[in-house]
Amino acid sequence: MARLDDALQSELREQALALGATYFGVADLEPVRTFVTAQGGDWLGDYRFGVSVGIVLSDAVVDQLYQHVNRDIARTYYHHIYTAVAGMLDRTAATLAFAIERAGYRAFPVPASTPYNDERMAGLISHKLAAHLSGQGWIGRNCLLITREHGPRVRWATVLTDAHLAGTGGAKIAGDECRDCTLCVDLCPAGAFTGIPFNPAENVELRFRRSECRAYLSERGKAYGASACGLCVYVCPHGWSAKRKSDGQRTTPEILRSQLRGVRRLFEASA
């Protein structure tokens, strides 16, 4: 491999953080080349690395998602993740891509949310996989990237590049730390998660029943004007981390189960 461009990598990190990113890392995609090209196309194999950037969601917004039948909460959450945060991520990814190209390399900024294959519920590349391989966390039972400090309350974007960067994963690539927790599986109103741990070599349908999730989001879109749910983000205990929340701001699995028991029936009754 050619000599690493340490100066470029430092510049990219500084720019990302200055633009509002909370997380920055570089994923070496070579070990998952087959997975990446199967999802997005053979041309993606030309890019060895993925620059992964993440922005933390507002706790104030996510913490209201227990109000599952509140139209205003659904619309606010949808706007927050798909317009506000996704817009920030896309601008950050574009800025980093331009910097990489100025340095003489190729760079492809993958949109944070759209364009999107609605049937597969997937984009060109798995942002979660890139974040995982860059050492940001692990992919949990809810098929989301779980960080140690913010849980799944982070949105991601990826810049694919052939620049001579250094992967930041290595020993930091976390294994499955969900352990015996099944809150996201048990409380998903669509019953979309099977609870099977992540394995990139296996078909995603073993872990995630996409059709069930898609159908439920469609119902919510028709009823509320926002195809958003977010309960798999809300209930994750890692998102209620003691590292950043006082006891008065945190909750327990027992409270979550009590709050959300039967929410699908409540939604269908209110729609």
C-alpha positions in Angstrom: 0.0 0.0 0.0 1.2 3.5 -0.8 2.4 5.8 1.9 -0.3 7.0 4.2 -1.6 10.6 3.8 -1.6 11.5 7.5 -2.0 15.2 6.9 -5.1 14.7 4.8 -6.6 12.4 7.5 -6.0 15.0 10.1 -7.5 17.7 7.9 -10.6 15.6 7.3 -11.1 15.0 11.0 -10.8 18.7 11.9 -13.2 19.7 9.1 -15.8 17.1 10.2 -15.7 18.2 13.8 -15.8 21.8 12.9 -19.0 21.2 10.8 -20.8 19.6 13.8 -19.8 15.9 13.6 -19.7 14.1 16.9 -17.9 11.0 15.5 -15.2 10.6 12.9 -13.4 7.5 11.8 -12.0 5.6 8.8 -13.2 2.1 7.8 -11.0 -0.3 5.8 -13.6 -1.8 3.5 -11.4 -4.5 2.0 -12.6 -7.3 4.3 -16.2 -6.6 3.4 -15.7 -5.8 -0.3 -18.1 -8.6 -1.4 -20.8 -7.4 1.0 -20.4 -3.8 -0.2 -20.5 -4.5 -3.9 -23.4 -6.9 -3.5 -25.5 -4.1 -2.0 -24.4 -1.1 -4.1 -22.7 -2.4 -7.2 -19.3 -3.7 -8.4 -18.0 -0.1 -9.0 -17.9 0.4 -5.2 -15.0 -2.0 -5.1 -12.8 0.7 -6.4 -12.9 2.5 -3.0 -10.7 0.9 -0.3 -11.8 3.2 2.5 -14.9 4.8 3.9 -14.7 8.0 5.9 -17.4 7.7 8.5 -19.0 10.7 10.2 -21.8 10.7 12.8 -24.0 13.3 14.4 -25.8 12.7 17.6 -29.5 13.2 17.7 -31.2 15.6 20.1 -32.0 13.8 23.4 -35.0 16.2 23.8 -36.5 14.9 20.6 -35.7 11.2 21.1 -36.8 11.1 24.7 -40.4 12.0 23.6 -40.8 9.0 21.4 -42.7 7.1 24.0 -45.6 9.3 22.9 -46.1 6.9 20.0 -49.6 8.1 19.1 -48.7 11.8 19.2 -48.8 13.1 15.6 -46.6 16.2 16.4 -43.9 14.1 18.0 -43.8 11.8 15.0 -43.5 14.7 12.6 -40.9 16.4 14.7 -38.7 13.3 14.9 -39.1 12.7 11.2 -38.0 16.3 10.4 -35.1 16.1 12.9 -33.5 13.0 11.5 -34.3 13.3 7.8 -34.1 17.0 7.3 -32.0 18.7 10.0 -29.4 16.0 10.9 -29.3 14.4 7.4 -28.8 17.8 5.9 -25.9 18.5 8.2 -24.4 15.1 7.4 -24.7 15.5 3.6 -23.0 19.0 3.8 -20.2 17.5 5.9 -19.7 14.5 3.5 -19.7 16.8 0.5 -17.1 19.1 2.2 -14.8 16.2 3.0 -15.2 14.8 -0.5 -14.1 18.1 -2.0 -11.1 18.2 0.3 -10.1 14.6 -0.7 -10.4 15.5 -4.4 -8.3 18.6 -3.9 -5.6 16.3 -2.5 -5.6 14.3 -5.8 -7.8 11.3 -4.8 -11.3 10.2 -5.7 -14.1 10.6 -3.2 -17.8 9.6 -3.4 -20.1 11.1 -0.7 -22.9 8.7 0.0 -26.1 10.5 1.0 -27.1 10.1 4.6 -30.7 9.1 3.9 -31.7 9.5 0.2 -31.7 8.5 -2.6 -32.8 5.2 -1.1 -34.0 1.8 -2.2 -37.4 1.6 -0.6 -37.9 -2.0 -1.4 -34.6 -3.1 0.3 -34.7 -0.2 2.9 -31.1 0.4 2.1 -28.8 2.9 0.5 -25.7 2.4 -1.7 -23.6 1.3 1.3 -24.4 0.5 4.9 -23.3 3.6 6.9 -23.7 1.4 10.0 -21.2 -1.1 8.7 -18.7 1.6 7.8 -19.1 3.2 11.3 -18.6 -0.2 12.9 -15.5 -1.0 11.0 -14.1 2.5 11.8 -14.3 1.6 15.5 -17.4 3.6 16.5 -19.4 0.8 18.0 -21.2 -2.5 17.2 -24.4 -3.4 15.3 -27.0 -4.3 17.8 -30.1 -6.5 17.8 -32.0 -3.5 16.4 -29.7 -3.6 13.3 -28.5 -0.1 14.3 -25.0 1.0 15.1 -24.7 1.2 18.9 -22.1 3.6 20.3 -20.9 3.3 23.9 -21.8 6.9 24.8 -24.9 7.6 22.8 -26.2 4.2 22.0 -28.1 4.2 18.6 -28.9 8.0 18.9 -26.6 8.8 16.1 -27.1 9.3 12.3 -24.3 8.5 9.9 -22.9 9.3 6.5 -19.9 7.9 4.6 -17.4 9.2 2.1 -15.9 6.4 -0.1 -12.4 7.1 -1.2 -9.2 5.7 -2.7 -7.1 8.1 -0.6 -4.2 6.6 1.4 -5.8 6.8 4.8 -5.4 4.7 7.9 -8.3 2.6 9.2 -9.3 3.6 12.8 -11.0 0.3 13.6 -8.5 -2.4 14.5 -8.7 -3.4 18.1 -11.5 -0.8 18.7 -13.9 -2.8 16.5 -16.4 -3.8 19.1 -18.1 -7.2 19.3 -21.8 -7.6 20.2 -22.3 -5.9 23.6 -26.1 -6.2 23.7 -25.6 -9.3 25.7 -29.0 -10.6 27.0 -30.9 -7.3 26.4 -33.9 -7.8 24.1 -35.8 -4.5 24.7 -35.7 -3.4 21.0 -36.8 -6.9 19.9 -39.6 -7.2 22.4 -40.9 -3.6 22.0 -40.8 -3.2 18.3 -44.5 -2.5 17.3 -43.9 -4.1 13.9 -42.2 -7.2 15.3 -39.4 -6.6 12.8 -36.4 -7.8 14.7 -35.5 -11.5 15.3 -32.8 -10.9 17.9 -30.2 -12.8 15.9 -26.7 -11.1 16.3 -25.2 -9.3 13.4 -23.1 -11.2 10.9 -22.2 -9.5 7.6 -21.9 -12.9 5.9 -25.6 -13.6 6.6 -28.7 -12.2 4.8 -30.1 -9.3 6.7 -33.6 -10.9 6.6 -32.3 -13.3 9.3 -32.1 -10.3 11.7 -34.6 -7.8 10.3 -38.0 -8.4 8.7 -37.9 -5.4 6.4 -41.3 -5.9 5.0 -42.9 -5.8 8.5 -41.1 -2.5 9.3 -41.8 -1.0 5.9 -45.5 -1.8 6.2 -45.8 -0.3 9.7 -44.0 2.9 8.7 -46.3 3.2 5.7 -49.3 3.0 8.1 -47.8 5.8 10.2 -47.0 7.8 7.1 -50.7 7.7 6.0 -52.0 8.4 9.5 -49.5 11.1 10.7 -47.9 12.4 7.5 -44.5 11.1 8.8 -43.2 7.6 8.2 -41.3 7.6 11.5 -41.4 5.3 14.6 -38.0 5.4 16.3 -38.8 3.1 19.2 -35.7 1.0 18.5 -33.7 4.1 19.0 -35.6 5.3 22.1 -35.6 2.1 24.1 -31.9 1.1 23.8 -30.3 1.3 27.3 -27.0 2.5 25.8 -28.9 5.6 24.7 -29.8 6.3 28.4 -26.1 6.2 29.3 -25.0 7.2 32.8 -22.0 8.8 31.1 -24.1 11.8 30.0 -27.5 11.6 31.8 -28.2 12.1 35.5 -30.3 9.6 37.4 -33.3 11.9 37.0 -33.0 11.8 33.2 -32.6 8.1 32.8 -35.1 5.3 32.8 -35.2 1.5 33.4 -36.2 -1.5 31.3 -39.2 -2.0 33.5 -40.4 1.6 32.9 -39.9 1.2 29.1 -41.8 -2.0 29.0 -44.7 -0.4 31.0 -44.7 2.7 28.7 -44.7 0.9 25.4 -46.8 -2.2 26.1 -49.5 -2.4 23.4 -48.4 0.7 21.5 -49.3 -0.8 18.1 -52.9 -1.3 19.2 -53.0 2.2 20.5 -51.7 3.6 17.2 -54.1 1.5 15.1 -57.0 2.7 17.3 -56.0 6.3 16.9 -55.1 6.2 13.2 
